Amino acid sequence: MGAGKYDRVDDILRYAIAIGVGFGAVMALLMQFIAPSVVRPFTSDEAVVKAGAAYIRSYIFDCLFAGIQFSFSGYFCAWGRSGLSFLHNTLSILLVRVPGAWLACRFFPQTLVPMGLAPACGSLFSSIVCILLYRWMKRQNKPTGDKD
């Protein structure tokens, strides 16, 4: 933004999202195979390893969606719209992450898989909100960042 190359900003956003989602996809796939090995250094209790591996296999999908919402947060801040970043994160916490974790504990006490999915669902929600906010900004046809 500081260089005044505004036509490149959307390309950079797309590249950042592609890199984030690509990395997240690789990690999500990899973790499906190595989860017990990642948990095992922290405990010798095989029941804990099994539960932890199930949790991390579901939680890791947050990496896919975090790459999207983090990229949009940077984009919004670059345009001087940091309030939009605050908005999507706050909505995610209040409407998805906290209620999702509570519901997971309440209705699925025998497994940690739903608890691991709560953050991923929160990031997916944030990503959807970010896309909607991005489209709204484009319709405004004038993001409010300093262009001097």
Secondary structure as UniProt FT lines:
FT   TURN            2..3
FT   HELIX           6..8
FT   HELIX           9..39
FT   HELIX           40..42
FT   HELIX           46..59
FT   TURN            60..61
FT   HELIX           62..78
FT   TURN            79..80
FT   HELIX           82..92
FT   HELIX           93..97
FT   HELIX           98..107
FT   TURN            109..110
FT   HELIX           113..140
//
